[in-house]
């Protein structure tokens, strides 16, 4: 149903909050290494949108913040091989996204299976993200918890901007998951102008996320990357608690979760996501700090694995929003525009570009993965996440996120 209630004005605006659009808060932890594997495809039923855009295996962005490069922080200038023309120039180190600096597993020992997309003729949400195809990652105990309207399979590019910043990352489709009605993400702003839907959450009314998610940090000083004995004692990334404490509990919480056995000679998995919120701009940097969490339960890690490209959790206030389509008094003065959001339900709001999260795992172990999005503090104004391209990979270590 449409939630018609209003919220007090934001600290810097007199605008009353009566409606909203979809946004999603994601959280990534950092790991040393990128996954190298082939695309996958998904499975279960949800609405399907057949927008006739041309799909692509990679996305482009009109605004970038740096090279999508993963480098080994232990590499020294002496280990490079400069040419004669450059050997006397100062060494300029590459961008490092692996902030936890764990050693990568040698690629030569990897036998990670590839996948073949299967979402072309399917409206199954699991197929849409690269799971449960005939060739590719197989899962067990899959659940989609929350209002069925919170899930929508979209075909082709999202929006009207060219070159398309949000094409499918594998196959022809991807999944939209929202703390409101997911299909609103594909409706251009103006029809309606906001998405503000009070849906049936798997947990609601200010509750904590369901187990095994624990919002508390494992330590004030260490993550599970530096102290493996902390695994199982909370959020290994130590990223959720600070953002969670800015609000007053989860509303309109929805999630996907599954278990799977890691294949032989496979040391990592990856998936792609992008997060958007209609909380921006009126409630940016307030207690209405909607969030997305990518949670992993494994022998090496129990906690959030998804972050923005600056290594921060995926929430409205902490995440690096690549695309801001309205000014705010904190970091984007007028004019502040993002044409990349044209033709979507997030025009006049904000979101990230496609990002890729990679997390290390142990061959043969059983892992549980949870993708969750929710409103924080109230059920007004929706947050959205796009999900696609789950695949096995070769290089393990602590979780890391890079621009897609």
N, C-alpha and C positions, 0 to 999 in steps of 0.2 A: 504494500500500500504506500501511497505517497505520504510522507511525514510532513505535516503542515506546521509543526511547532516552530518557534523562533528561538534564537540564541542571543544572549547579550552581545552588544557590539564589540568588535575586536578592539584591542588596545589603541590602535591608531586609526580606526574608522568608525563611522556612525552607521554603516551598513548593517541591517538586521539579517540574520541568517535563517532563511525559510526553505531553502532547497539546495541541491548540489549535484555534482557529477562524479563519476567514478575515479577513484585513486587507489594506489596500492603502496604499502610500505614494505620494502624488501630489505633484507640485511645480509651482507656478504662478509665472510671472514677472509683473511688473506693466506695464500699458499704459494709456494715457489714452483711455478711450472704451469704451462698451458696444456690443455688436452689436445691431442691430435687424433681425430677419429672421423668417421663418416656420419652423415645425418641419420636420424631415426624418425619414428612416427608413432601416434597415440590411440585410446579406447574407452567408452561409456557414453550415454546419450545426453546431449544438450542442444540448445538452439543453434542453428547454423546460418551464417550470413554469407550470401554468395555475391559479395561485391566483386565486380568484374575486373579488378586491378591485376596487373601482371605480377606474378610472384617472382621472387629472386632468392638465391641462397645466401645473399649477404646484403646488409643495409648500408646506406650512405647517409651522411649527416651534413647539414649545411653549417653546423657549428661544432668544432672539435676542440678539445682541450689539450691534446698531445698525442703522441704516437701510441698505438696499441701494442706496446712492447713489453715482453717479460725478460728481465735480465737477472743474472746471478749476482747478488750483492757482494759475493766474495771474489769476483773477478777483478783483477788489478790491471792498470794500464799496461804493465809489462807483459801481460798475457795476450795482448792484441797484436795484430800484424799490420801496422800502418805502412802506407806506401812511402816512397822516398820523398814525395812532395810534402807529406804531412807529418813526418816523424818528429819534427821540431816544434810542432804546434801543441798547445796545451790540450790535455785529454779531456774530452767532454763526455761524462758517463751517460749511458742511456737511462731512460725513465724506468724506474723500478716499481712494479706493482706488488712484488712479493715482500710485504713488510715483515713477515714472520721469519723469513730466511731459513727455511728448512731445506736440506739437500733433496734434489730431485732424484727419482728413480731412473736409472739409465734406460733410455728409450730402446736400446738393443734387446732388453730382456722382456719387452712388452708384446703381448699377443692379444690386445684388446680387440674384441669383435667389432666389425662395422655393422651398419644397419641400412635397410632400404625403406624409405618412407612409404606409408600405406594410408595416408589421409585423403587421397584424391577422391575416392568415392565413399568416404565415411564421415559421419558427423559425431564420431566418438571422441570425447575430450582427451582420452589417453592416447589415441592415435594422433591427435592433433599436436601433441607435444613430443612425439617420437617413441612412445611406449606400446608394448603389446602387439607389435607388428610380427609378421611371419619371420622376418629377419631383423634382429635387433634386441634391445633390452626387454626381458620378460619380468613381470612383477607378480606379487601375491598380495592378498589382503587389501586390495585397492579400495579406497573410500573417498567419496566426495561429500563432505559434511557441511550442512547449512542449506539455505534456500536454493532450490534448483534454478531460480532466476539469476543467481549470482554467477552462473557459468554460461559462456557463449562461445561457440566455435566460429571463427571468422576466416573467410577465404580471401586470398589475395592481399594487396596492399591496404594499409589503413590510412585514411585521409586522402587529400587531393594534392598535397605539395609534391613537386618534382625537383630533383630525384627523390623517390619515395624513401622516407626515413624509417618506415616500419613495414617492410615486406616480411613474408614468412621466412623463417630461418632454416627450415628444412621442409620438404614437401610443398604443399599448396596452402596449408592452413596453420593457424596457431590458436591458442586458447586465451580468452579474456576471462579473468576472474575478478569480481568486484564486491565491495562491501554494500553495494546496491544492486541495481539491475544491470547486468553486464552488457546487454545489447545497447544501452544508452551510449556506450563508448563509440559506436559507429554512427550515431546520429549527430549531424553537424549542430553546433551550438545555435540556439534559436528555436529548436524543435525537440525538446523543450530547452530553455536557456540554461537550466541547471538540472542535475540529477541529485535528488535528495530522497532516498528510499529507505524506509525503516523495514528491513527484511527480517526473516527468521534466521537468527544466527545459531551456529552450533553451540556457542556460548554467547551470552548477551548480558545487558544491563550492568556493566561494570565488572564482569567476572574476569578471572585470570584465564589465560589460554589453557586448553586442555593438556593433560600429560601426553607425552613426556616433556613438553616444552616447559622450561623453568626460566623465568625472566632474570633471576639473580645471577650476578657474576660469580665465577668460581674463585676469584682472588682479587685483591686490590692491586696486586703487582704482576701476577703471572697469568698467562693463558695456558691451555693444555698443550700448546706447541712447545713451551719452555718447561712445563712440568706435567708430563703425562699422567701422573698420579691424580690430577684434578678431574680427569674424565669421569663423567657420571655425577658430578657434584653441582651442576648448574650449567650456565651458558659459557662454554669454553672460550668464546670470543670476547667476553666481557663488554659487549656492545649494546645489549638490549636494555639493561636495567636503567641506565641514565635517561634514555628516551621514554621508557615506560613510566618512570616516575614524574614526568612532566604532565601526565594526565591522570585520569581516575578510572582506569579499567577499560576492558574491551566491550565494544558494541558491534552488532552486525558481523560477527566473526565467521568467516568461511574458510575452508581448507580443502586441500587434496593431500592424501597420504598413502604410502604404499611401502611394502618391504620387497627386497630383491636380494639374490645371492650374487656376489661379485664374481665374475668369470675368472678362470685360470689366467695367470699372467696379465691381470688387469689391475692398475694401481690408482685409478682416478675415475671420476665421472664429471661431466659438465652439463650445464643447461643455460639457456638464454632467457632474459627477462627485461622488462621495462616497466617503470612505475609512474603513475600519474595521480594527481589529486585536485579535486575541486575546492579543497580547503584553501588553496592558494588563489588569490592573494590576501583575502580578507582575514584569514586566521593563520597566516604564516607566522612562525615563531611564537605561537600561543600554546595553550594546553590541549588544543584539539589536534594532537600530533599523530595523525593516522599512520599506521605502520604496515610494512610487509616483512615477513620473516621466512627465510629458507632454513629449515631445521634439519640437522643430520644426527642420527643415532648410530654410532659405529664404534669399533675398538679404539680408534684414534681420536674421535671427536664426538662430543655431545653438545650441540649448540648451533647458533646462527652461523650460516656460511655465506650469506649474500650481503654485499655492500655496494656502494657506489664506487666510481673509479678513483676516488680519493681515500678509499678504505674506511668510509663511515657507514653506519647502519642505514637501512632504507626506511627512513621516516620522513615526514613532511619537513621537520625542522633540521634534521641532521644531514639528510641526503643531498648530494650535489645534483640540483635540478638543471639539466642541460638546457631545457627549453622553458623559459618563463615568458608568458604571453600577456603580461600586465605588470605595471611597475609596483614596487614595494619600497618601503623606507629603509630597508636593511642592506640590500646588495644589488638592486636593479632599479635605478631611478628612471623616470620618464625621459625619453621613450624606451620602453622595454617590450620587445616584440619577439614572437617565435612563430614565423610562418609555417614551420614544420608541423604545427598542430592544426593547420587549416583542414576543414572537412571532418574533424573528429569532435567528440563531445568534450574535449579538453581545450578547445580554443578559448582564449581569455583566462586560462588556468596554467598549469605547469606539469612537467614530467621529465623523465630521463630519456636518453637514447637507449638502444639495445645494449645490454651489458651481458657478459658471459662469466658465470661463476664456475670455478673448478675446485674440487675437494678430493684429497687423497683418501684411499680406502685400501683394505688388505684383501688380496685374492682369496676367495673361498668364504669370506665372512658374510653374514646376513646383515644388511643395513636397513634402516627406516629413514625415509625422506618425507618431509612435510613442507608444503607450500601454503602459507597462511596470510590472509589480509584482513584488516579490521579497522573500524573507526575507534579512535581513542576519546574517551570522556563523554561522548553522546552519539546517537545514531544519525545525526544530520550531516549532509554533504558526503558524497561517496569518494572512495579511493579505489584505484584500479591497477591491476598488474597484467601484463601480457606474458605468456609462458610458451616456450618452444624449445625444440632441439636437444632433448636429453640424449646423452651418448656416453659410452665408455671411453676411457682414454689411458694414456701411458705414464704420465709424470705425476707422481704422488707428492704429498706434503700437506702443509696447512692450507686452509681455504684461501682463494685469491679471486679477485674480480678484475676484469679488464674491459675496456670499451669493445662492443661487438663489431 
